[in-house]
Amino acid sequence: MHVYRYRSPGLLSQKGLLYDEWYFASREELNDPIDMQSKFEFPENSEDIWFRVLSPLWKNDPSAKTVANYLSSICPVSYDELLGQFDLHMKNIIENVFNVIPLDLADFKCLNHLLSELKALLSLYSPSAGYSVSLSTSNDEMLMWSHYAASHSGYCLIYRPINGYLNQSPINCKSSLSVSKGHKSVIGDKFKVEKIEYNNKLESIDAFSLLPSYNTGYDFDSEEDRLNFHKKVQRQLLTKNECWSYENESRLLLPQPSKWISGQSALSSYKRLFHYDFRQVVGVVFGALMNEHEKSSIKEILNEKLSERFKNCNESKKSYVFDFLYQQAEICSSSRGVKIIDQELMSMGTFLETGSEYYNQQLKSWKEFKGITLESGKFSYDEIP
């Protein structure tokens, strides 16, 4: 399988190509306002659970029952909605408590402090979205070229995943990220290519499951249940509305560190900048309206990098090298669609004569996702997963 990354023209894009850069975008940086958004809801008829959540904070305060009753009355409510409107709910709760229990100034201050503590608890365990790099399994979708490649004037990088993963650069690999003092997040040396699903509806997940079990009484019956819960959450982060289905999107995900560990979870833009293994870049498609100067600049960078392709291979460790294909997108006047034309093909560091028997043979292998396996100074054409 090949996956495609659409790029706009310009110096910033050229820099990213030159240094093999991936930028993992936050939810706020995406063009879909509900993208990477899970659906956690506090269920209705949950007064007993709310009372249990409040008990460690309220201890023996008599207002706990009234507060739990109010919170249950506004359910079902999403986690984000409850947090976003919490100050308004605070006013309503104080009014409800005042109607049931006479409050003096000290009582009022105490209740206000307890509600602030509850808000802090909810904030600490609020659902995280993580960060993502967007890819596509389609290279000939008109709207993709229009929306993500500057109206067909950009280009499209072609990646070849190995075992469903794209690797970090072996010479510029991040193994961990510092979140705050004493808090590090471990990062693997590769990212799984995750397929996006398209569905206008999400099944709600019980928001109490995000809070500590001693607050809620919730617990997983088995390790399998725990893993299934996290899979369900990730599946929601990988679901978009059906109107986006033309994108045929796949993603790389960078998890957001848990906020409850140190109170911090956000990663800076710099920390979300990674470097991919260029050996898994197996081609490029130039946009139908890309100007020749921009195309020449991209080819100059790619040809220079391709000349170095074998130098980063570790002879003692199995690695893979793929041929590299230049392609050109054209707008077909009869079909009114995008047509992809095969052009130059580099194999083993040499450009093949276009149209020759060997060119056609290697082109066929390229389209079957084949490559070269290198190990202990030897190479073979064994099947690559």
C-alpha positions in Angstrom: 0.0 0.0 0.0 1.1 3.5 -0.7 -0.1 6.6 1.2 0.1 10.2 0.0 0.9 13.4 1.7 -0.3 16.5 -0.1 1.9 19.6 0.0 1.6 23.2 -1.0 4.4 24.8 -3.0 6.9 27.3 -1.4 10.0 27.5 0.7 8.4 26.2 3.9 7.4 23.0 2.0 10.8 22.7 0.5 12.4 23.0 3.9 10.2 20.2 5.2 11.2 18.0 2.3 14.9 18.8 2.7 14.9 17.8 6.4 12.3 15.0 6.2 9.9 16.8 8.5 6.5 15.7 9.9 4.5 18.2 11.9 1.9 16.7 14.2 -1.0 19.1 14.3 -3.2 19.7 17.4 -7.0 19.4 17.2 -7.2 23.2 17.2 -5.0 23.4 14.1 -7.2 21.1 12.0 -9.7 22.4 9.4 -12.6 20.3 10.9 -13.9 21.8 14.2 -15.1 18.4 15.5 -12.1 16.4 14.3 -10.1 14.4 16.9 -13.0 14.8 19.3 -14.2 11.8 21.3 -17.8 11.6 22.7 -17.6 11.2 26.5 -20.9 11.8 28.2 -21.9 11.7 31.9 -25.0 9.4 31.8 -28.5 10.3 33.2 -29.7 8.9 36.5 -26.1 9.2 37.9 -26.8 10.9 41.3 -25.2 8.1 43.3 -22.0 8.2 41.1 -21.8 12.0 41.4 -22.2 11.7 45.2 -19.3 9.2 45.2 -17.2 11.6 43.1 -18.0 14.5 45.5 -17.5 12.6 48.7 -13.6 12.8 48.9 -13.8 16.5 48.3 -17.0 17.4 50.3 -16.2 14.9 53.1 -19.2 15.4 55.5 -20.4 18.7 54.0 -24.2 18.5 53.9 -24.4 20.2 50.5 -23.0 17.1 48.7 -26.3 15.5 48.1 -27.8 18.6 46.6 -24.8 19.2 44.3 -25.0 15.5 43.2 -28.7 15.9 42.5 -28.1 19.0 40.3 -25.3 17.4 38.3 -27.4 14.3 37.7 -30.3 16.5 36.5 -28.3 18.1 33.7 -27.2 14.7 32.4 -26.7 13.3 29.8 -24.1 16.0 29.2 -20.7 15.8 27.4 -17.5 16.2 29.3 -16.5 19.2 27.2 -19.9 20.8 27.6 -19.9 20.4 31.4 -16.4 21.9 31.7 -17.1 24.7 29.2 -20.2 25.8 31.1 -19.0 24.9 34.6 -19.0 28.5 35.9 -22.7 28.9 34.9 -23.5 25.6 36.6 -21.6 26.8 39.7 -24.1 29.7 40.0 -27.0 27.4 39.6 -25.6 24.9 42.2 -25.0 27.6 44.8 -28.6 28.8 44.3 -30.0 25.3 44.6 -28.0 24.7 47.8 -29.0 28.0 49.3 -32.7 27.0 48.8 -32.2 23.8 50.7 -29.5 24.8 53.3 -29.1 28.2 55.0 -25.6 29.5 54.1 -23.6 32.1 55.9 -20.6 33.8 54.3 -18.2 31.2 55.5 -20.4 28.4 54.1 -20.6 30.3 50.8 -16.9 30.6 50.5 -16.4 26.9 51.4 -18.9 25.8 48.8 -17.4 28.0 46.2 -14.0 26.5 47.0 -15.3 22.9 46.8 -16.9 23.6 43.4 -13.6 25.0 42.2 -11.9 21.8 43.4 -14.4 19.7 41.5 -13.7 21.8 38.3 -10.0 21.2 38.8 -10.6 17.5 39.2 -12.6 17.3 36.0 -10.1 19.4 34.1 -7.2 17.2 35.3 -8.8 14.1 33.8 -10.5 15.6 30.8 -10.3 13.7 27.5 -7.2 14.4 25.4 -7.1 14.4 21.6 -3.4 14.0 20.8 -1.8 15.2 17.6 -1.8 13.9 14.0 -0.3 13.9 10.6 -2.8 13.5 7.8 -2.2 11.2 4.8 -4.5 9.8 2.1 -4.7 6.6 0.1 -5.9 8.5 -2.9 -3.7 10.5 -5.3 -6.3 11.4 -8.0 -9.1 13.1 -6.1 -9.8 16.5 -7.5 -10.9 18.1 -4.2 -7.7 16.8 -2.4 -5.5 18.6 -5.0 -7.7 21.7 -4.7 -7.8 21.8 -0.9 -4.4 20.5 0.2 -2.1 21.2 -2.7 -2.8 24.9 -3.3 -5.3 24.3 -6.2 -3.2 21.7 -8.0 0.0 23.9 -7.9 1.6 21.8 -5.2 2.8 18.2 -5.1 2.1 14.9 -3.3 4.8 12.7 -1.6 4.3 9.0 -1.8 5.2 6.8 1.2 5.5 3.1 1.4 4.6 1.8 4.9 6.4 -1.3 6.2 4.1 -3.7 8.2 1.7 -0.8 8.4 4.2 1.7 9.9 6.1 4.7 8.9 9.5 5.0 10.7 11.3 7.9 12.2 14.6 8.8 10.7 17.3 6.4 12.1 19.7 9.3 12.5 17.3 11.8 13.9 14.9 9.8 16.0 13.1 11.1 19.1 12.6 8.4 21.8 10.9 10.6 24.4 9.5 14.1 24.9 9.8 16.3 28.0 6.3 17.4 29.1 7.4 19.1 32.3 10.1 18.8 35.0 10.3 15.1 35.9 7.6 14.1 33.3 8.6 12.5 30.1 6.5 10.8 27.4 8.1 7.8 25.7 7.9 7.8 21.9 8.4 4.7 19.7 10.6 4.8 16.6 7.7 4.3 14.2 4.1 5.4 13.8 1.2 3.2 12.7 -0.7 4.3 9.6 -4.3 4.5 11.0 -7.3 4.4 8.6 -10.0 7.1 9.1 -13.6 5.9 9.3 -16.5 8.0 8.2 -19.7 8.1 10.3 -22.0 11.0 11.3 -22.8 9.4 14.7 -20.6 8.3 17.6 -21.6 6.0 20.4 -21.2 7.8 23.7 -18.6 6.6 26.2 -19.3 6.9 29.9 -17.3 9.9 31.0 -17.0 8.6 34.6 -14.6 6.0 33.2 -12.0 8.9 32.8 -12.0 9.7 36.5 -10.0 7.7 39.1 -11.8 4.5 40.2 -11.7 5.5 43.8 -13.8 8.5 42.9 -16.4 6.5 40.8 -16.2 2.8 41.8 -15.6 2.0 38.2 -13.0 -0.6 37.4 -12.2 -2.9 34.4 -13.0 -6.5 34.9 -9.9 -7.6 33.0 -6.9 -6.3 31.0 -8.8 -7.1 27.8 -11.6 -4.8 28.9 -9.1 -2.0 29.6 -7.5 -2.4 26.2 -10.9 -2.5 24.5 -11.8 0.7 26.2 -8.7 2.5 24.9 -9.3 1.0 21.4 -12.8 2.4 21.4 -11.5 5.9 22.4 -8.9 5.8 19.7 -11.5 4.7 17.1 -13.5 7.8 17.9 -10.5 10.0 17.4 -10.1 8.3 14.0 -13.8 8.9 12.9 -14.9 11.9 10.9 -18.2 13.0 9.5 -19.2 11.4 6.2 -18.9 14.6 4.3 -15.1 14.2 4.5 -15.1 10.7 3.0 -13.6 12.0 -0.3 -10.3 12.4 1.5 -9.8 8.6 1.9 -7.7 9.7 4.9 -5.2 7.8 7.0 -3.3 9.2 9.9 -0.3 9.0 12.1 -1.1 9.7 15.8 1.1 11.2 18.5 -0.6 10.5 21.9 -1.1 13.4 24.3 0.6 12.8 27.6 -1.6 12.3 30.6 -2.3 15.6 32.4 -2.9 13.9 35.8 0.8 12.9 36.0 2.2 16.5 36.4 -0.7 18.8 35.6 0.8 19.4 32.1 -0.1 17.6 28.9 0.4 20.0 25.9 3.3 19.6 23.6 4.9 22.6 22.0 5.1 23.0 18.2 8.8 22.3 18.3 8.3 19.0 20.2 5.7 17.9 17.6 8.2 18.2 14.8 9.6 14.8 13.8 11.8 13.5 11.0 10.7 10.5 8.9 12.9 7.8 7.3 13.4 9.1 3.7 13.9 5.5 2.5 10.1 5.1 2.8 9.5 8.0 0.4 9.0 6.1 -2.9 7.8 8.8 -5.2 6.3 12.2 -5.9 3.3 13.4 -7.9 3.6 16.9 -9.3 0.3 18.9 -9.4 -1.3 19.6 -12.8 -0.8 23.4 -12.3 2.6 23.3 -10.6 5.0 25.8 -12.2 8.3 24.6 -13.7 10.5 26.6 -11.3 8.8 25.0 -8.3 9.0 21.6 -9.9 12.7 22.0 -10.6 13.4 23.0 -7.0 11.6 19.9 -5.7 13.4 17.6 -8.1 16.7 19.1 -7.2 16.1 18.3 -3.5 14.8 14.8 -4.2 17.6 13.8 -6.6 20.2 15.0 -4.1 18.6 13.0 -1.3 18.1 9.9 -3.6 21.9 9.9 -4.3 22.4 9.4 -0.5 19.7 6.6 -0.3 22.0 3.7 0.5 24.3 5.5 2.9 22.0 5.3 6.0 21.4 1.6 5.7 22.7 -0.4 8.7 24.5 -3.4 7.3 24.0 -5.4 10.5 20.3 -4.8 10.6 17.6 -5.7 8.1 16.5 -2.7 6.1 14.5 -2.0 3.0 15.1 0.2 0.0 12.5 1.0 -2.7 12.7 2.4 -6.2 11.5 6.0 -6.7 9.0 7.1 -9.2 8.2 10.6 -10.5 4.6 11.1 -11.6 2.7 14.0 -13.1 -0.9 14.8 -12.5 -3.0 16.1 -15.4 -6.6 17.3 -15.7 -8.3 15.1 -18.2 -10.7 17.2 -20.4 -12.9 14.3 -21.3 -13.4 12.7 -17.9 -13.0 16.1 -16.1 -10.9 14.2 -13.5 -7.3 13.9 -12.4 -5.1 11.5 -14.4 -1.7 10.3 -13.1 1.1 9.9 -15.6 4.2 7.8 -14.8 7.5 9.5 -15.7 11.1 8.9 -14.5 11.9 5.9 -12.4 15.1 5.6 -10.3 16.2 2.0 -9.4 19.4 1.2 -7.5 20.5 4.8 -7.9 20.1 5.0 -11.6 17.3 6.5 -13.7 15.9 3.9 -16.1 15.2 4.6 -19.7 11.5 5.4 -19.8 9.5 2.8 -21.8 12.3 0.2 -21.8 11.7 -3.4 -20.9 13.6 -3.0 -17.6 11.7 0.2 -16.9 8.4 -1.5 -17.4 9.5 -4.5 -15.2 10.6 -2.2 -12.3 7.5 0.0 -12.7 5.3 -3.1 -12.3 7.3 -4.1 -9.2 6.9 -0.6 -7.8 3.1 -0.7 -8.3 3.1 -4.0 -6.5 4.9 -2.3 -3.5 8.0 -4.4 -3.9 11.6 -3.3 -2.9 15.0 -4.6 -1.9 15.9 -6.2 1.4 19.3 -5.4 2.7 20.9 -7.5 5.5 24.5 -8.3 6.4 25.9 -6.7 3.3 23.6 -8.7 1.0 20.5 -7.8 -0.8 17.5 -9.7 -2.0 14.1 -9.2 -3.6 12.1 -11.0 -0.9 8.6 -10.0 -0.3 8.4 -6.9 2.0 5.4 -6.7 4.4 
